[in-house]
Amino acid sequence: MKQAWFIIKKDLMIEFRKKEALMSMLFFGFLVLVILNIATGIGSKVASSVSGGILWLAIIFSAVLGLDRIFAHENENRCIDGLLLSPIEPESIFLAKMAVNLIFMIIAEVILIPLFFILYNNEISGRLPMLIVIVMLLNLGFSSVGTLVSAMSSGIKKNDMMLPILLFPVLIPLIAATVKSTTELLGGAGVAKYSQWLYLTGAFDLIFFGSSYLLFEHVIKEG
């Protein structure tokens, strides 16, 4: 964990100095929410069957922009080779990059989610604790798979095109389960009605975190 913390501090210091990833994530998420708000009618309350998809459309697309920056600094002048030659274990690199991506997503969501409820006139009273659970389950799965896929595409030319192509087919079950559980939550349903979607999301997180953790060493060395 000390090795991972060293990389986390380095990445966060660079990002908070330049704010490239966070600003692009927030701007794109804000733009998606505003455009869809205009399309559905400014100030009108959106049905719960649609609101879950709108919320996660903005968050997922903005998170992909942040994911594209995870290995950007290491790829400059092949600095990743120096990182691999250092005493830092590849598993520690994976945990650090996953944590950084998780932090970026949480910061963006702290701003985008309240903005969503303001623009679409949805009520959040009494639903916030369960919404936080759903958000964190999505974040864990997205960050683990995203870190592995970002490492795979980082050595490819035009990786900004390859990243979503490789990422979204894997994330479809996670996104679908998250949208369903969010839709039920915003519609006022009890936990029992969408618990199966939460179980599916949790199972996805466990399986793909373990797989990404084990495969990362081979992916990063081959890249």
N, C-alpha and C positions, 0 to 999 in steps of 0.2 A: 504493500500500500504506500510505503514511502516513495518508491519509484514512480508509482502512478501519480501521487500527489505532486511530484516535481514537474511532470508533464502538464498536469492540470493547471498549476500556477503559471507555467510558461505560456500556455495557450490563452488563458484568461487575461493575463497581462497584455498580451499582444492585441487581443480582441477589444478590450476596454480602452486601449490606447487609440486604435484605429476605428473600431465600431463598424467594420465592413459587413460582417455577417448579420449582426443584430439589426442594423438599420435596413438592410435589404429584406430581412425576414418580416420586420414590422411594417415596412412600406408595402410589400406585396400582400401581406395578410389584410392590412387596412384597405387596400385597393379592391381586393376580392369582396370584402364585406360591403363596401360602399356601392360597388357596381351591382351586386345582387340585391342590395337594399333598394336601389333605384328601380331594378327590374320587377321586384315584388310589390313596389309601392312604398314610397317614403312615409314612415310613421305608422304603417299598417302592421298589425300583428300577424306573423306568419304561423301557419298551422304547424303543430308539433311534428307531423309526418315529414315536413320539409326542413324544419329548423335544424335538426340534427345533422343533416347532410350539408347545409350551408356552413355551419360552425366548423365541421371537420374538413370541409373543402379548403377553407381559408387557412386552417392550422397546418394541415398536411402539406399543402403546396408551399407555404412559407418555410416549413421545416426542411423541405428538400433543398431550398436555397442555402440554409445554414449548413446542411450536411455536405454540400459541395465544397465548403471552406475548411472542413475538418483536417484534411491532409494537404491543404494548399501550401502552407509554409514549409512542410517537410519535402515537398516535391521541388521546391526552388533549389537549383544547383545540387539536386540529389542529396539533400540533407538527411533524407530517410535512411540512406546507407550508413551515415555516421551514427544515427540513432540505433540502428540494428547492431552496429559494431560495439556499441557501449555495453556496460554490464546490465542494462535494463532489460528485463525479460519481455518477450513479445506479449505475454498475457497482461503484463502491467501496462503496456502501450494500449492494448485493447480496452482495458478498464478505464484508463485515463481519457481516451478519445470518446468512449461511450458516455462517460460522466460529463465531459465538456458539451457534447451534443445535447445531453439531458438538461443541462443548465441553460443552454441557449433556448431550448424549447419552452422551459418553464418561464423564463423571462418574457418570451414572446406571448405566451398564453396568459400571463398575468395582465397583459395589456389588451390582447385581442378578445378574450372571453367577456370581460365587462363591457367592452365596446359592442360586442354582438348583442348582449342583453339590452343595451341602450338603443341601438339602431332598430332592433326587431321587436321591441316592446314585450319581451318575454320576462316572466317573473322568475326569480331565482330563490326566493324565500323558501327555506326548508329543504331545498334540493342541493345546496352547495356541498355538504359533506360527501354525498354519493357522486356528485359530479367530479369532485377532486379524485375520488377512487378511480373512476372511469378514465379520467385524464392521465393519471399516473400509470395505469395499466397500458394505455396506448403509448405513452412516452417510453416505457421500458422496452416494449417490443420494437418500436420504431428505432430507438437508439441502438439496440443490439444488432438488429439486422442492417440498419443504415451504416453503422460503423464498418461492418464486414464488407458490404457492397461498395462503400466509399473507398476502402482499401483496394478492392478489386479493380475499380475503374480509375483509380488515381494515376496509374501508369499508362493509361490509354489516351491517345490523342482525342481531343474533343470529348473529354470525360463528362462534361456537363450534359451531353446528349445521351451518353451511355448510362449514366447514373440512374435516371428515372426509368429507363428501359429495363434495367436489371432489377430495380428496386420494387416497382409497383406490382408485378406479378406475384412476388413473394408476400407482399403486404396485403393483398386483397382480402384474405380471411380476417386479418386483424382489423382492417378498416371497416369491413362490413359488420363485424360483431360490435365494434365501437359505435358506429352510426345507429345500429338497431337499439342498443342499450341507451344511448343518449336520447333517441327519439321517444322511447318509452318513458324515460325519466322526465323529459320536458312535457310529455303528455299527462303527467300526474300519476302514472302507474306505480304500483308497489314493487319492491325489490324482487318479490317472488315471480313476477311476470317476465322479468328480463334477466333473472339469475343465470339461465343457461348461457346467455351471451357473455356474461362476466366470467363464467367458468371457461368458456372457449377462449376468451382473451387471455386469461391467466395461463391456460395450457399452452397457448402460442408463445407467450413470454418465456415460460420455462424451457420449452423445446428449442426455440431459436436462440435464446441466450446461451444455452449450453452448446449448441452447434456452432454458433459464431465464436464463442470463447475457444473452442477446440480447433476450429479451422483457421483462425486468424493468423497463427504463426506461419502456416504454409502459404496462405494468401499473400501476406506482406513480404515474405522472402522471395516468392515467385515474381511479385510485382517489381 
